Amino acid sequence: MVYYSKAQSDSVGSFTINGYIDVYAAGYTDSVGPGNFQKFPSISPRSNNIGLNTAMLSTQYSTDKIRATLVLHFGDIANATWPADNNHIMEAHVGVRLSKKLWVDAGYFRTHFGTEFLLPVENITSSVTVNTYYEPYFESGVKLNFDPTSKLEINLFLLNGYGMFEDNNYKKSPGMGITYALSNNGSIGYTNYIGDDSPPGDTLSHLRVHNNVFLNYNWKKLRLVTGADYCIQQNSSITNPKGSANMWCFLATGRYQVCTKYGVYGRVEIFNDPDGIMTGVITDRTGKLTGYKLNGLTAGIEYKPVANAYIRLEGRKLQMDNDQNIFYDNGAKRNYRYEVMVNMGISFELINNILTKK
């Protein structure tokens, strides 16, 4: 139980606790064994299973001068994507106001990077793209938050590393996130990460510069989310150990609101990592070393019985490059996978108090 003394408050503030639950049933045409996580596990990651994606509690405290956030989560998302020693902590950070429009926050954050969010309630689709899977879900460090206008937000980061809470080599990594609001119709933005996460003793630097641009746009009954990444990394080419490698990807997601309670949606994704700087290197059917190259198509329908809840039926096909047979179905290796999932979710408010100084 959380206790708070109003007499200790330095100004008018607020204290909130919110909850979110998502459950799923899913099936995949890739045999990984009962109870095991599928390849690219994040959302609804077990096949032939009725499971819990997440049960989440989010607590926020804020006044004019300080703020704090603690988010705890439990379920398959936490088990599949967060580090084992901290897998129940989604966020934990504290902030101090430096001036009217400038804050500094430090601690554990959800990632600032990419086009898609992680949770089904935050996205049009329930699943996330393969590129989102390889992007960091979490990070730790210090953030400067600057809002010069009501439409422009700028965040600067100094992080321990790419998708890690604890630093693995004591080299800090800068990052940036800029978002500009397009009236009430959406936003455009740019995020990046610059860092070398090579382990101690590695004789070559592997500096990574990862860039992302995105657009969110709403027009009448149509919502569009699109974005692209380009990443380059030093000394990482398969054919030349001292040559640079690159990765690029693209996604576009759209939803059409048929009526108040029903919507249909679709997504296309392309992911190209020829040197395996994100996916790692595999040997393809011809004996060639390569990273993953794939595209995907997703389609679904959503029913919202009330504003804060949803039921979704969604299907997707992932198609690898012709010689990349990474899936296994009916006794044969295949370069494609079909998947289907049903998700039911609800978000709710538990406490929303205004705190005042005595």
Order of alpha helices (4+ residues) and beta strands (2+ residues): beta-beta-beta-alpha-beta-beta-alpha-beta-beta-beta-beta-beta-beta-beta-beta-beta-beta-beta-beta-beta-beta-beta
